[in-house]
Amino acid sequence: METLKFELDEIETQRCQEFCKTHEECPGRSMGEKILISFLPTTMGDAVMVRCLSCGAHQDITNTDKF
């Protein structure tokens, strides 16, 4: 079975950390249980979305410079 591996680059990591900081005070569980990172493979590269499961806010953190 082939293994798929998705990674955040430096810019995407920074954007994700900034998003998480703005949602630290959202009600709910610990940060690791309320932030969802999703990847959408495309022919140009992987789109990356981050979502707060507590308040529903989401942001596209894709580094489009790598496309």
Secondary structure, 3 states (H helix, E strand, C coil): CCCCCCCCCHHHHHHHHHHHHHCCCCCCCCHHHHEEEEEEECCCCEEEEEEECCCCCEEECCCHHHC
